[in-house]
Amino acid sequence: YGSAGFNLFNLVTLSASYANMKSDTSEIKSFNSYLVLNTENIPKISSASAYFQRNNDNNPFDFENPSINTIMGYKVGYELSKGVSLIWDFRQYYKEDGTGNLEPVKQTTIETTFSF
């Protein structure tokens, strides 16, 4: 397992991790990365982030060819009032279409968060 992070002038934080787990009969590799924007100086935006995850895959670094283990997306939070935010969460993952091909599945959720 390895992990690294980078903070650019307290504006943007990038983190990535890689795991390679082996047993006698199998090998599992995963890659996760996150980009988080510091929203302290952006009015009404409570959070902003993007992510890419590829878990339990033979080649998690094959970015051009997604697999059913690939999830990517972003989240943006809009501050409705102090301590209350509306979160827009978009994610895309892949599923097999029955013929062996992968088709993207796009999902958007909207949620409300309370912090106190």
ZIJO-V907696 format. One line per field, one symbol per residue. ss: DSSP state (H for helix, E for strand, L for the rest). psi: psi as a letter, one per 20 degrees, with the letter a starting at -180 (. if undefined). A space follows every 10 residues. Layout:
ss: ???
psi: ???
This chain:
ss: LEEEEEEELL LEEEEEEEEE EELLLLEEEE EEEEEEELLL LLLLEEEEEE EEEEEEELLL LLLLLLLLLE EEEEEEEEEE ELLEEEEEEE EEEEEELLLL LEEEEEEEEE EEEELL
psi: pqqqqppnkk gpppqqqppo pqahirppqq ppqqpppojh jopiohqpqq qppoqlqhni jmhhnrrijp pqaqppppog rojpqppoop qpaqqqjiji qppqppppqp rpqpp.
